[in-house]
Amino acid sequence: VRFCNQLLAHQNENLKIEHVAEMFGADFDEYKVFAVFCARQQAATDLIEQEKANKPKFMKHLN
């Protein structure tokens, strides 16, 4: 997870993927796969948070 967070932080700084991969000593292809995985995890987390935020409103409609 920490690696994921570092990855996302570096991507936000618009560093080249190759540069970050070198920094972490990761194979470029492995890094790309992992970057996609991280992005998906982040998207999933955001979606879950959004759902949690929307749930109370939805429940009110049912009552």
C-alpha positions as CSV (number, residue, x, y, z in Angstrom):
1,V,0.0,0.0,0.0
2,R,2.8,2.4,0.9
3,F,4.4,1.6,-2.5
4,C,1.0,2.4,-4.1
5,N,0.8,5.7,-2.3
6,Q,4.3,6.7,-3.3
7,L,3.5,5.7,-6.9
8,L,0.4,7.9,-7.0
9,A,2.2,10.8,-5.4
10,H,5.0,10.6,-8.0
11,Q,2.4,10.3,-10.8
12,N,0.8,13.4,-9.5
13,E,4.1,15.2,-9.9
14,N,4.1,14.2,-13.6
15,L,7.3,12.2,-13.3
16,K,8.0,9.9,-16.2
17,I,7.0,6.3,-15.4
18,E,10.5,5.1,-16.5
19,H,12.1,7.4,-13.9
20,V,9.9,6.2,-11.1
21,A,10.5,2.6,-12.1
22,E,14.2,3.2,-11.9
23,M,13.8,4.9,-8.5
24,F,12.0,1.8,-7.1
25,G,14.4,-0.6,-9.0
26,A,11.4,-2.2,-10.6
27,D,11.2,-3.7,-14.0
28,F,9.4,-1.3,-16.3
29,D,6.7,-3.8,-17.4
30,E,6.1,-4.9,-13.9
31,Y,5.8,-1.3,-12.9
32,K,3.3,-0.5,-15.6
33,V,1.1,-3.5,-14.4
34,F,1.4,-2.3,-10.8
35,A,0.6,1.3,-11.8
36,V,-2.6,0.1,-13.4
37,F,-3.4,-2.0,-10.4
38,C,-2.8,1.0,-8.1
39,A,-5.0,3.2,-10.2
40,R,-7.8,0.6,-10.1
41,Q,-7.5,0.2,-6.4
42,Q,-7.7,3.9,-5.9
43,A,-10.7,4.1,-8.2
44,A,-12.4,1.3,-6.3
45,T,-11.6,3.0,-3.0
46,D,-13.0,6.3,-4.3
47,L,-16.2,4.5,-5.5
48,I,-16.7,2.8,-2.1
49,E,-16.3,6.2,-0.3
50,Q,-18.8,7.8,-2.7
51,E,-21.2,4.9,-2.1
52,K,-20.9,5.3,1.7
53,A,-21.5,9.1,1.3
54,N,-24.6,8.5,-0.8
55,K,-26.2,5.7,1.3
56,P,-27.8,7.9,4.0
57,K,-29.5,9.9,1.3
58,F,-30.7,6.8,-0.4
59,M,-32.1,5.4,2.8
60,K,-34.0,8.6,3.5
61,H,-35.8,8.0,0.1
62,L,-36.9,4.6,1.3
63,N,-38.5,5.9,4.5
